[in-house]
Amino acid sequence: MKKASMETLVNYIDTNGVEELFAIKDELTAELAKGKAKADANREVYAEIHDKVIAVLTSATAPVTAQEIADETGIARGKIVYGLKNYWADEVVVDATGKANTYRLA
């Protein structure tokens, strides 16, 4: 949110000016739409890489690290770790006892 928008909102609260409210509403709506679009794009990316990551875990004979999955799929290790923790946690078992976390299918 822009500093000017926040100041306008504070001023509105202080003075109950209706005209400023409509201007700030448009800016807030645009900012919310931008955030939603970014979130939707991220969800789409993780949906696209899901099958590749799960395929590696399915074919693995032992638990694998995120780096091993990255090496096999060409997907960034950070994206894999985030996906495993936040999107696919119910499908994967994490073993955090070693130096590097390892993953296997649940």
Backbone bond lengths (Angstrom), bond angles and torsions (degrees), N, CA, C in turn:
res aa  C-N    CA-C-N  psi(-1)  N-CA   C-N-CA  omega(-1)  CA-C   N-CA-C  phi
1 M - - - 1.451 - - 1.524 108.03 -
2 K 1.297 115.41 139.08 1.457 120.37 179.88 1.521 110.05 -72.90
3 K 1.333 114.82 146.99 1.456 120.65 179.10 1.529 110.59 -58.24
4 A 1.317 115.85 -40.67 1.467 119.71 -179.93 1.524 110.91 -61.23
5 S 1.331 116.81 -37.68 1.467 120.28 178.93 1.521 110.99 -65.09
6 M 1.320 114.91 -43.30 1.469 118.12 179.67 1.520 110.62 -64.23
7 E 1.338 116.18 -41.05 1.468 119.42 178.23 1.523 110.91 -63.50
8 T 1.319 116.77 -40.74 1.465 120.77 178.46 1.520 110.77 -62.49
9 L 1.328 115.64 -42.27 1.457 119.97 179.25 1.525 111.08 -63.42
10 V 1.313 116.64 -43.72 1.466 120.38 177.45 1.520 110.16 -61.99
11 N 1.329 117.38 -43.71 1.461 120.66 178.59 1.524 111.12 -62.89
12 Y 1.320 116.93 -38.08 1.463 120.26 177.68 1.521 110.30 -61.50
13 I 1.313 114.92 -46.34 1.465 118.63 -179.95 1.518 109.91 -60.25
14 D 1.317 116.28 -39.45 1.464 120.27 -179.56 1.524 112.42 -69.14
15 T 1.324 117.67 -38.20 1.470 119.70 -172.05 1.518 114.82 -112.83
16 N 1.350 117.36 -6.30 1.459 122.00 -177.52 1.518 113.16 57.18
17 G 1.318 117.48 35.90 1.462 121.56 178.35 1.516 110.58 -78.85
18 V 1.310 117.09 123.81 1.456 121.81 -176.61 1.526 111.41 -78.16
19 E 1.314 118.91 -36.57 1.462 121.48 -176.77 1.527 111.24 -59.30
20 E 1.324 117.39 -41.93 1.454 120.81 -179.91 1.525 110.91 -66.54
21 L 1.305 116.87 -30.06 1.457 121.09 -178.30 1.523 111.80 -62.58
22 F 1.307 118.29 -41.41 1.462 120.57 -179.46 1.523 111.88 -66.23
23 A 1.313 116.49 -38.57 1.466 120.11 178.73 1.526 110.37 -65.95
24 I 1.312 116.83 -44.28 1.464 119.96 -178.93 1.524 110.92 -70.12
25 K 1.318 117.01 -32.96 1.464 120.58 178.95 1.523 110.61 -61.10
26 D 1.325 117.38 -42.78 1.462 120.97 178.99 1.526 111.16 -62.32
27 E 1.316 116.70 -42.85 1.464 120.34 179.17 1.522 111.53 -65.99
28 L 1.312 116.19 -42.50 1.460 120.15 179.09 1.529 111.32 -64.30
29 T 1.313 116.27 -41.34 1.461 120.84 178.51 1.524 110.67 -62.34
30 A 1.322 117.12 -42.19 1.464 121.30 178.60 1.528 110.84 -64.32
31 E 1.306 116.92 -42.01 1.470 120.86 179.74 1.524 110.95 -65.03
32 L 1.314 116.93 -41.52 1.465 120.46 177.79 1.523 110.99 -64.67
33 A 1.311 117.60 -39.53 1.468 121.30 179.22 1.524 110.52 -65.21
34 K 1.333 116.71 -39.02 1.454 120.65 178.84 1.531 110.09 -64.00
35 G 1.317 117.17 -43.22 1.463 121.11 178.21 1.519 111.87 -64.13
36 K 1.319 116.99 -39.73 1.466 120.79 179.19 1.521 110.75 -66.71
37 A 1.309 116.89 -40.43 1.467 120.69 179.13 1.524 110.77 -62.90
38 K 1.317 116.41 -41.07 1.472 120.21 178.98 1.527 110.60 -65.89
39 A 1.316 116.99 -43.24 1.468 121.22 178.85 1.527 110.74 -63.41
40 D 1.318 117.26 -42.00 1.467 121.21 178.25 1.529 111.03 -62.34
41 A 1.320 116.62 -40.79 1.469 120.98 179.31 1.528 110.26 -64.76
42 N 1.325 117.00 -41.18 1.467 120.28 178.02 1.521 111.44 -63.92
43 R 1.324 117.08 -43.75 1.459 119.78 178.35 1.527 110.80 -60.39
44 E 1.317 116.56 -38.00 1.460 121.50 178.93 1.536 111.15 -65.17
45 V 1.317 117.00 -41.63 1.468 121.10 178.35 1.526 110.26 -61.55
46 Y 1.322 117.28 -46.23 1.466 120.15 -178.74 1.523 111.92 -68.71
47 A 1.319 117.29 -30.89 1.474 120.08 175.11 1.525 110.10 -66.13
48 E 1.335 116.52 -37.05 1.459 121.00 -179.50 1.534 112.22 -69.45
49 I 1.331 118.13 -37.25 1.471 119.76 -176.87 1.525 112.56 -88.33
50 H 1.326 117.67 -11.79 1.460 122.24 -178.03 1.525 111.99 -51.80
51 D 1.315 117.43 -53.10 1.462 121.25 -174.96 1.522 112.54 -62.66
52 K 1.340 116.75 -36.26 1.464 120.13 178.42 1.530 110.86 -65.34
53 V 1.317 116.54 -44.59 1.468 120.99 -179.31 1.522 110.35 -66.23
54 I 1.302 117.19 -45.38 1.464 120.84 -179.81 1.523 110.60 -64.91
55 A 1.313 117.76 -35.44 1.467 120.84 177.88 1.522 110.92 -62.45
56 V 1.315 117.56 -40.64 1.469 120.86 177.65 1.525 109.86 -64.69
57 L 1.324 116.55 -44.41 1.466 119.58 179.87 1.529 110.94 -65.28
58 T 1.310 117.29 -35.54 1.466 121.33 179.14 1.523 111.07 -66.05
59 S 1.309 117.15 -40.65 1.465 120.63 -177.05 1.523 113.08 -82.48
60 A 1.316 118.12 -12.70 1.467 121.15 -178.09 1.527 110.58 -71.35
61 T 1.324 115.35 139.94 1.470 120.62 178.60 1.519 111.46 -92.48
62 A 1.323 116.39 -10.69 1.468 122.36 178.59 1.528 107.23 -146.27
63 P 1.336 117.80 162.83 1.462 119.18 176.82 1.532 110.95 -56.40
64 V 1.320 116.47 144.65 1.459 121.75 -177.18 1.518 110.91 -122.69
65 T 1.326 116.14 156.95 1.462 121.10 176.63 1.523 109.35 -85.88
66 A 1.309 115.11 164.06 1.460 119.90 176.52 1.524 110.43 -62.68
67 Q 1.320 117.02 -34.23 1.468 119.97 178.68 1.522 111.08 -65.42
68 E 1.321 117.15 -38.90 1.464 120.22 177.58 1.537 110.81 -64.05
69 I 1.325 116.05 -39.48 1.466 119.91 176.61 1.527 109.20 -64.41
70 A 1.330 116.42 -42.88 1.461 121.07 179.68 1.525 111.12 -61.72
71 D 1.336 116.35 -42.71 1.466 120.11 -179.83 1.528 110.98 -62.23
72 E 1.310 115.84 -37.20 1.473 119.86 -177.00 1.527 113.08 -78.99
73 T 1.324 116.92 -31.35 1.467 120.19 -175.02 1.521 114.14 -101.51
74 G 1.330 117.03 -22.67 1.460 119.99 -175.28 1.516 113.21 81.84
75 I 1.323 116.64 8.52 1.469 122.39 178.67 1.530 107.65 -91.17
76 A 1.325 116.95 144.32 1.461 121.42 -179.76 1.530 110.67 -59.68
77 R 1.333 116.12 137.60 1.456 121.68 -178.31 1.529 111.49 -57.99
78 G 1.321 117.18 -40.42 1.460 120.84 179.75 1.518 112.94 -60.21
79 K 1.321 116.52 -41.43 1.472 120.62 177.57 1.524 110.19 -64.46
80 I 1.321 116.28 -39.30 1.464 120.03 179.67 1.518 110.69 -64.52
81 V 1.328 116.65 -47.66 1.467 120.41 179.98 1.528 110.19 -60.37
82 Y 1.334 117.27 -45.53 1.461 120.57 179.81 1.522 110.69 -61.27
83 G 1.316 116.45 -44.86 1.462 120.25 179.18 1.518 112.28 -62.34
84 L 1.327 116.09 -43.34 1.466 120.08 -179.94 1.523 111.59 -63.51
85 K 1.315 117.24 -38.68 1.467 121.33 -177.80 1.529 113.32 -80.36
86 N 1.327 116.53 -36.94 1.459 119.51 -169.46 1.522 115.89 -108.28
87 Y 1.310 117.54 -26.78 1.460 119.84 -177.21 1.528 112.55 -108.68
88 W 1.334 116.98 -36.27 1.463 120.23 -171.16 1.522 112.75 -118.70
89 A 1.315 117.65 22.38 1.466 121.85 -175.82 1.528 112.19 -58.60
90 D 1.325 118.14 -31.08 1.459 120.74 -179.92 1.529 112.33 -77.58
91 E 1.314 117.94 -12.19 1.461 122.05 -179.32 1.525 112.58 -100.13
92 V 1.335 116.37 -12.06 1.459 120.95 -170.23 1.524 110.58 -128.06
93 V 1.348 115.23 146.19 1.457 121.90 173.65 1.525 107.04 -108.01
94 V 1.335 116.27 130.07 1.460 121.72 -179.15 1.521 108.95 -104.11
95 D 1.318 116.14 132.78 1.459 121.66 173.43 1.528 106.84 -111.03
96 A 1.322 116.13 108.10 1.459 121.65 -176.16 1.515 112.53 -101.66
97 T 1.318 118.73 16.67 1.460 120.66 -175.72 1.525 113.11 -79.24
98 G 1.311 118.89 -26.01 1.457 121.47 -178.55 1.505 112.80 -87.78
99 K 1.332 114.98 -173.03 1.450 120.77 177.84 1.526 111.80 -63.17
100 A 1.342 115.56 -40.55 1.462 121.33 176.83 1.530 108.61 -119.04
101 N 1.308 116.63 139.24 1.468 120.22 176.84 1.527 109.61 -61.26
102 T 1.326 114.90 143.12 1.457 119.53 173.53 1.524 107.94 -119.89
103 Y 1.323 115.07 156.77 1.456 121.50 -173.98 1.526 109.87 -130.95
104 R 1.330 115.15 145.82 1.457 122.21 172.72 1.524 106.53 -147.98
105 L 1.323 115.33 163.36 1.460 119.01 178.97 1.519 110.54 -69.99
106 A 1.291 116.10 147.46 1.469 121.25 179.50 1.512 110.93 -71.99
